[in-house]
């Protein structure tokens, strides 16, 4: 009887305390993981505006790569994702309230320095098969399978894809392999 009472109390504790706490944490993580939330900070607004005009939002596939996709580890690495997200958030809030002028160019350089190829390759997995673009395929091979001492990062070549101020939306269509052959 005592054992059942202890089990029932633990289940009740889980329902009353642990489940709402977990739900609140999850809700907070989801709500603070949107580009619109990132843009709510005036320092980040120009980055958000330049992201909206990039091919990471406007492309023929309809896929949108948002802030979390590039600036944080993959969400399935739960601990790394949670830690990185928390540290980025605390840093941004501290910078916002501690004052000082927000130097967008400096912050951009810090972000580029922190990028790892894995962050790009979460979405761009098929780099070694690019029809009709042998040069790009070979260049990507040197990044995916680098020789020791010759390591490169995706942002070394693809530096100005996303956060570049544009007056028009960037949009890149897929070009079918038969284009230009008169078919």
C-alpha positions as CSV (number, residue, x, y, z in Angstrom):
1,X,0.0,0.0,0.0
2,X,2.8,2.4,0.9
3,X,4.6,1.6,-2.4
4,X,1.5,2.5,-4.4
5,X,1.0,5.7,-2.5
6,X,4.7,6.7,-3.2
7,X,4.2,5.9,-6.9
8,X,0.9,7.8,-7.1
9,X,2.6,10.9,-5.4
10,X,5.4,10.8,-7.9
11,X,3.0,10.6,-10.8
12,X,1.0,13.5,-9.3
13,X,4.2,15.5,-8.8
14,X,5.1,14.9,-12.4
15,X,1.7,16.0,-13.7
16,X,1.5,19.0,-11.5
17,X,5.0,20.3,-11.6
18,X,7.3,18.6,-14.1
19,X,4.9,18.5,-17.1
20,X,4.0,22.2,-16.9
21,X,7.6,23.1,-16.4
22,X,8.7,21.1,-19.5
23,X,5.8,22.5,-21.5
24,X,6.7,26.0,-20.6
25,X,10.4,25.4,-21.5
26,X,9.4,23.9,-24.8
27,X,6.9,26.7,-25.6
28,X,9.6,29.3,-24.8
29,X,12.1,27.6,-27.0
30,X,9.7,27.3,-30.0
31,X,8.5,30.9,-29.7
32,X,12.0,32.4,-29.4
33,X,13.2,30.4,-32.4
34,X,11.5,32.3,-35.1
35,X,13.1,35.0,-37.3
36,X,10.3,37.4,-36.2
37,X,11.4,37.0,-32.6
38,X,15.1,37.7,-33.6
39,X,13.9,40.8,-35.5
40,X,12.2,42.2,-32.4
41,X,15.6,43.4,-31.3
42,X,16.4,46.6,-33.2
43,X,20.1,45.7,-33.5
44,X,19.1,42.5,-35.4
45,X,16.5,44.2,-37.6
46,X,18.9,45.0,-40.5
47,X,20.1,41.4,-40.5
48,X,16.5,40.2,-40.6
49,X,15.6,42.6,-43.5
50,X,18.6,41.4,-45.5
51,X,17.8,37.8,-44.8
52,X,14.3,38.3,-46.2
53,X,15.6,39.4,-49.5
54,X,18.1,36.5,-49.9
55,X,17.7,33.1,-51.6
56,X,17.6,31.5,-48.1
57,X,14.0,32.7,-48.1
58,X,13.2,33.2,-51.8
59,X,14.0,30.2,-53.9
60,X,12.2,27.9,-56.4
61,X,12.1,25.0,-53.8
62,X,10.0,27.0,-51.3
63,X,12.4,26.1,-48.5
64,X,13.2,28.8,-45.9
65,X,16.4,28.6,-43.9
66,X,15.9,30.7,-40.8
67,X,18.2,32.1,-38.2
68,X,18.4,28.9,-36.1
69,X,19.3,26.8,-39.2
70,X,22.6,28.8,-39.7
71,X,23.5,30.3,-36.4
72,X,22.9,27.3,-34.1
73,X,23.7,23.6,-34.0
74,X,21.1,21.2,-35.3
75,X,18.1,20.9,-32.9
76,X,18.6,17.1,-32.7
77,X,21.8,17.8,-30.8
78,X,19.5,18.9,-27.9
79,X,22.1,19.9,-25.3
80,X,24.3,21.7,-27.8
81,X,21.3,23.5,-29.3
82,X,19.9,24.6,-26.0
83,X,23.3,25.7,-24.7
84,X,24.2,27.7,-27.8
85,X,20.7,29.2,-28.0
86,X,20.8,30.3,-24.4
87,X,24.3,31.8,-24.7
88,X,23.4,33.7,-27.9
89,X,20.3,35.0,-26.2
90,X,22.1,36.1,-23.1
91,X,24.8,37.7,-25.1
92,X,22.3,39.6,-27.3
93,X,20.3,40.8,-24.3
94,X,23.5,41.9,-22.4
95,X,24.7,43.8,-25.5
96,X,21.3,45.4,-25.9
97,X,21.1,46.7,-22.3
98,X,24.8,47.2,-21.5
99,X,24.9,49.7,-24.2
100,X,27.6,50.7,-26.6
101,X,27.1,51.1,-30.3
102,X,26.1,47.9,-32.1
103,X,28.7,47.5,-34.9
104,X,27.0,45.4,-37.5
105,X,30.2,44.7,-39.5
106,X,32.0,43.6,-36.4
107,X,29.2,41.3,-35.4
108,X,29.0,39.9,-38.9
109,X,32.7,39.0,-38.8
110,X,32.3,37.3,-35.5
111,X,29.4,35.3,-36.8
112,X,31.3,34.2,-39.9
113,X,34.3,33.2,-37.8
114,X,32.0,31.0,-35.7
115,X,30.3,29.2,-38.6
116,X,31.2,25.5,-39.1
117,X,30.6,23.6,-42.3
118,X,28.2,21.3,-40.5
119,X,25.8,24.2,-40.1
120,X,25.6,24.7,-43.9
121,X,25.6,21.0,-44.7
122,X,22.5,20.4,-42.5
123,X,20.6,21.6,-45.6
124,X,23.1,21.4,-48.4
125,X,23.8,17.7,-48.2
126,X,24.1,16.9,-51.9
127,X,27.0,19.1,-52.8
128,X,28.9,16.4,-54.7
129,X,26.1,16.0,-57.3
130,X,25.4,19.2,-59.2
131,X,24.3,18.5,-62.7
132,X,26.1,20.5,-65.4
133,X,28.4,22.2,-62.9
134,X,31.5,20.1,-62.7
135,X,33.6,23.0,-61.3
136,X,31.3,23.6,-58.4
137,X,31.2,19.9,-57.7
138,X,35.0,19.7,-57.6
139,X,35.3,22.8,-55.5
140,X,32.8,21.3,-53.0
141,X,34.7,18.1,-52.9
142,X,37.7,20.0,-51.5
143,X,35.5,21.2,-48.7
144,X,33.8,17.9,-47.9
145,X,37.0,15.8,-48.2
146,X,39.8,18.3,-47.5
147,X,43.5,17.4,-47.5
148,X,45.2,18.0,-44.2
149,X,46.2,21.6,-44.0
150,X,43.9,22.7,-46.9
151,X,40.6,22.9,-44.9
152,X,38.1,25.4,-46.1
153,X,34.9,26.7,-44.8
154,X,31.7,27.2,-46.8
155,X,31.6,30.9,-46.0
156,X,35.1,31.3,-47.5
157,X,33.4,31.2,-50.9
158,X,29.8,31.8,-50.1
159,X,30.2,34.8,-47.9
160,X,27.7,37.2,-49.4
161,X,24.7,35.0,-49.9
162,X,22.4,36.0,-47.1
163,X,23.1,39.2,-45.0
164,X,23.7,41.6,-47.9
165,X,21.6,44.7,-48.2
166,X,19.6,44.5,-51.4
167,X,17.0,46.7,-53.0
168,X,15.4,43.7,-54.7
169,X,14.7,40.2,-53.7
170,X,17.3,37.6,-54.7
171,X,15.7,34.7,-56.4
172,X,17.5,31.8,-58.1
173,X,15.6,29.3,-60.3
174,X,16.7,25.8,-61.0
175,X,17.9,25.6,-64.5
176,X,16.9,22.2,-66.1
177,X,19.8,20.3,-67.7
178,X,18.2,20.7,-71.2
179,X,18.2,24.5,-71.1
180,X,20.0,26.0,-74.0
181,X,19.9,22.8,-76.1
182,X,17.0,24.0,-78.2
183,X,14.7,21.4,-76.7
